[in-house]
Amino acid sequence: DAAGGQSQAGDAAASGAAAGGQTQGAAPSYGPMMVDGAPLPGVMLSADGSVAMLQFQFTVQQTSLPKSVTDSVIAAIDTVEQNGSGITALPSDSLTGKPAIGSTEAVGVAVAAVVLLMTLGSVVAAGLPLLSALLGVGISVGAAFAFSKFIPMTDITPVLALMVGLAVGIDYSLFIVNRQRRMMLDQGLSAREAASRSVGTAGSAVFFAGLTVIIALCGMLVIGIAFLSAMALVAAVTVFVNVLISLTLLPALLGLIGERIVSAKARAKNAASSKKSHGFAYRWARGVVKARWLVVIGVVAVLGAAAIPVAKMEMGIPSGATANLDTAVRQSYDAISDGFGEGYNGPLLLVAEPDSASGAITAEGLYKLVQGLQGQEGVALVSPMGINKTGDIGIISVIPTTGPTDAATRTLVQELRAPDSAVAKENHVTIGVTGFTAINIDMSSKLADVFPTYILIIVILSVIILLLVFRSIIVPIKATVGFLLSVLATFGITTAVYQWGWLHSMFGFDTGGPLLSFMPIMVTGILYGLAMDYQVFLVSSMRESYVHGHKGTDSVIHGYEQSSRVVVAAAVIMVSVFAGFIFAPDIMIKQIGFALAAGILIDAFIIRMTLVPAVMAIFGDSAWRLPKRLDRMLPNLDVEGDKLIAQLNAKEQAAQANPVQGRERI
C-alpha cells in the first residue's frame, strides 16, 4: 500500500505459528526469503520460518485507489488459502477497508420509535419525527457519498453524518410536534393554528439549537486538517438539512394530518391526567430543590471523580493492535509483531537533505547516515531507499522497535526531527520524517495542542449566546460550568473504557488503546450544541414560569414539570441513536458513538435534570437579574417566541372585546 510514494510495511502477511520467546520491544532475527539462492523481492521471512511478510506498492496514493483494486488483492489472498497451500494469508490494516454503515443503527432507531410512541401517544405523531430524520439523513449521506468522488473523505465521514443526522433530526421534529400537541390539548387550539404557533415558538428554538451546533462544528475548520474539515462540514450540512426539514416540510405534513395528530385516546388521557395530582417530574424537582446543596456537592463530586482518567488520556489513530482478536487485521498485526517486531506495523520514512546549498547526498554519505541511524535508540532496522537524480534528496526507511501508537515511537520521531540531532550534524544533513505513523503522530499532537483553545472558544461562545437568550449573568455561567463538567466526565469515562479497557467485553472490543485523536474536538462540538438545546428548552420554561408569577423555587419546580418530559424523551432518543453505534465493527465508530451517548446521558440527566434545578433554586429570583446598563446594551433574542405568543394573545383579547371590529379585521 502506498501513499505519496511511501511503502506501508505489512500490506500482506502469511502467518502460521507465532514465534515465541522474544523480549517485548526487541527486534527478532529475520531476513529476506530466498528462492533458488536469490532473495525474493519484497518478502521477508522470520527467523523460525513461521511468518513471511510481503510488502508492495501501488502506483497511486491510497486515497485515490479504487476499491476494486484492494478487493482484487483480498481475493488473491483468499485464493492462496483455498488452493491447499497450507498457508494462512492475512491482509494488514492498511489493506482492509473499514465497514462504514451497517445494521447497528437500526437498534437506536427502534428504541427511538418506542420512546416517540410513549411520548407522543400515537403512531401518526411518532412517525413524523422518524420520517423527517430519515429523509434528512438520506439527503445528507447521499450528498456525502456523491461529493466523495471530488473531495477526499474518510470512511467514517458518512457514518458521522448518519449518527448526528438521526439524533438531531428526530429531536428537532419531536420538539415541534410535541409543542403543537400541547397547544391543542392544553389551550384547545385547532391543529392548523397550533402548528403555526409551534413553528413560531419551538421552531425558533430549533433554529437556534441547530445554528449553535453548526457554528461549533464549523469552528473545527480553523484547525487546518483537511479530512477533519470535511467531516465537520458534512456533519454541519447534515444538521442544516434537518433544521430546514423541521421548519418547512414538517409544518406542511402537520397541516396535511390535521386533527389526527392528536388521537381521541390521547385527548381522553389528557383530560384524565389534568385531574390527577403532580407526577414524577414534580416530585423529582421538589426533592432536588429541597436538598439543593447536597445535590450540587454530590454531582460535582461524582463528575469530578469520573473526570480523573482525563489526566492520563492518550490520543492517536487506532492501529491493528486495537482490533478484535478474531479479525484478520489483528491477526496480521500480531503475526508481523511476533515475526519481525511491532515496528514493522508502523515504519517511518526519512527524507535527508544537505544542510547547505552547495552540499549533496552521495551514496557514500547515505550509507554513513544509515549507519548512524542504526545506532539510534529505538531503531530496529534502517534501509536506504535511494537518492534522486539531482542528489539533493535521500530516502531512508526506518523500522522502530515499538508499535505505531507507542509513546516510544513518538519520542523517536521527535528525536529524529530535532535540528540539533547528532546524526544530522555529523552527516551535514537535515532530516524530515514522514509516513503514515509520523503523520498520525503529528495530527494527534496538533489536535492535542489546539483542544484547550477550542474549549476556550466554546466557553466564550456559550456565555455570550446564553447571556443574549436569558438576559442573565448567573444562567450562562452555570450552564457553561455544567457543560465543562459533563465534557470532562465524558472523556474520563471514555478513557477508562477504551484506553484502559474497563468493561471492554461489555462494549464489544478486546484490547484498549489510544483514543481517536480527533474524537475529543468532534464530540465537544456536537455535545455543546445539543447541551445548549436542552438548556434552552428547560431553563426558558423556568423563566416563563417566573414571568407568569411563580417566584423563587416555585418557578424552578413549575418550569421543570412543564418541560422535563420532552427533554427526557429527546435525551433518551439521542442516547439510543448514539449507543447503536457502540457495537459497530470499527473501533473509531465505537469510540465516537460511546462518547456521544455517555455525554448526552451525563449532560441531560445529571447536569440539566439534576444540577440545573438545584443551582437555580440556590440563586432563586436573583438568577434572572441583569444589570440595567448591560440590559440596555444587549439585543433581545426571542428564542422561544414569547413575543409572538404575546402578540397573538393580545389580538385575541382585542377581538373578544370588540367582536365587530374583530370580524372586520378577519
C-alpha angles and dihedrals in degrees: 000000000000135000118181091349093307122135114223108212117231102030088153129010130188111211135192124152112350119245112250139201099047125137117249109262095010120122111241123220115270141143145181119304110253123216118183090345095306128101115253107234115250096004124113125188126207120237094258093042093239097115129043124184125204117200124188141159132231120221094240136044117278093245089058095044114117113236089234090068095055089042090056091051091050089049090053090051090051090050091056090056094046099049095073096256093137089231124126107215117201127188114219128234093268092058100042117085120228117242107246117188117009141155100287091087090066090069092060092045091051092052090046090054091053093048091048091051091050093046101043098032100220138071092231094054093043092049095058097068090045092049092048093048095047091049092049092048092047092054094044099044091043090052090048091054091046094051092044086080089067105024120050110242133175121241090251095059098082089041090057090048090052092047096049095036095055093047100047094034093058094041097048092049091045092057092053097043092046092050091051093050093048091052091050094047100037102033101028094236122160118256092251094049092044091050091052093048094045091056090047092051113023088025090060090052090048090052090050093047093048092047090052092053091047092051091049092050095045088052086074090068090078090064089074100219108135101213092044090051089052091051092048093048094048091049091047092050089049091055091046092052091050092049089049092051091047091053099041117020096033095056089048090053090047088054092051094049093046119169092357089080086082113048124213088247091055091050091051092047091050092050090051094046092052088065094051127090122257117301136225095290091059093047092047093049092046091050092048092048092048093052095032098140093048090047093052093047092045095048093047091048094048095045091042090055091047090053095055096093089061088081088066097040114138122194131203143115111292112245133198087281090075096046117108117275094243095057125098090232093059093042090051091049092050093045091053091046093050095044102038110005133272092272091073087069090062114028122181126226115215124201114200121196130177113265091223134048092241095049128099139195110242131183090249092048092048091051091051090049090051090053091050093049092048089064093052115115112254095025119120102176137001122197127182112229102185150281126260121244095259092052096232099108130051123186123211132178116219123192112201122215090234136058127271095261097040118118089229090060090053089051091050092053091051092049093049091051095046109121090219093052110146092220092053093047094047091052096039094236140119115231127215123187123209139150131108093294094049092044091052091049091050093048093048091049093049093049092048090052095048097042096084089050091050090050090051091052090050091050093050091045091049094052093047096047095046091045089058094043100046101023090223137117097209098050097056093046092047093047093048094048089048091051092051090051092051093047094049092047090048094054091042092056092042090052092050092050105037102027102034094031099234111169088356095154091054091058097044106254135105109207134037123225144154118321118253104276097227095039098090094053094042094046093045091054094049095042091049093057093045093046091053088050092059091040092056096047095045103039095039087058089053090049091049089053090050093050091049093056107276106129134194116348091350090072090051094050095042094046091047092051092051098050108024097085096062093039091052091047091049091049093049089051092049093049091047094051094047093042089056088070094054090084096049113125095243117082092214092057089045092055095047093046092048095047093049093046092048091044094053091044092053097040098045102039104027102030106029100027097039116015097039098058090043093053093042089053091051093055096036117180091349088073088076097050122113126180108260093233092054090043091059092048098051123081115239112244113197096201096159095042096246092149091051092052091046091052093048092048091049091052091049092050091048091050091050091048092050109025095175094053089044091055091048089051090052 
